[in-house]
Amino acid sequence: MIDLTINTEVAIQILTGFIKSEVSRVGYSRAVIGLSGGIDSALSLALAVKALGAENVLAVRMPYKSSSPDSLEHAQSLIDQFKVPHETVEITDVVEPLFARDPQISKQRKGNIMARSRMIILYDQSESFKGLAIGTSNKTEILLGYSTMWGDMASALNPIGDLYKTQVRQLSRALNIPAPIIDKAPSADLWTGQTDEDELGFTYDEVDKLLFLLVDQRFSLQECVEEGFDEKFVKSVLARIQRNQFKRMMPPIAKLSNRTVGYDFLYLRDWGT
């Protein structure tokens, strides 16, 4: 049996400590979070409030004209529950001129434009509020590359990036995130009817167990098959992990000198502390 259960009390202590230390070490005391109404941003919000205090966390809603009304309502319920300052910035007028340039624009391109436009807004609010942008991408999304570079992946720090989606649900229950947010079908809410699991072609529960074996337990393809996973499914997930490695890295820099950022210039001692 593959057990992804975590000690939520310990996890909360570690993650709130992480947020507090990472925010303060660069001279900040505040944070901003793009609040979609989904479970991932809800958990990041709850952790940030616990770490920094509600008055120091700005929740930013960034709906598009076709965004689900439920998403706005769920985000508002979190704002009310945690009593955080908040802003709502509609992205429709930002993205529509770009959509209009190409009548054949695909849903994928539209989604990327919306994700990156939201980050422009979030980082603008970050400057206005003087708070660091807190990430909301979980481990499952990061490993599968199910995210947009410089869009929903962008952040100054990410407290939930080492939690599989099923573990995000566990921690959310422990932090009293409302059940309708935890239980609804995960969606980036980029177009009407869009859900993560429909796009991926499998459930988070299913892939989390496989990812745990492949990544955390270092199982081989054959060992995963012996655990009962379909070989075609294992190969497709492995291919996604490998293909999307570039999304998990800073852009590689061509090395010319003996002190290259990201290769030899790596540590705090390199800049005098």
Secondary structure, 3 states (H helix, E strand, C coil): CCCCCCCHHHHHHHHHHHHHHHHHHCCCCCEEEECCCCHHHHHHHHHHHHHHCHHHEEEEECCCCCCCHHHHHHHHHHHHHHCCCEEECCCHHHHHHHHHCCCCCCHHHHHHHHHHHHHHHHHHHHHHHCCEEECCCCHHHHHHCCCCCCCCCCCCECCCCCCCHHHHHHHHHHCCCCHHHHHCCCCCCCCCCCCHHHHHCCCHHHHHHHHHHHHHCCCCHHHHHHCCCCHHHHHHHHHHHHHCHHHHCCCCCCCCCCCCECCCECCHHHHCC
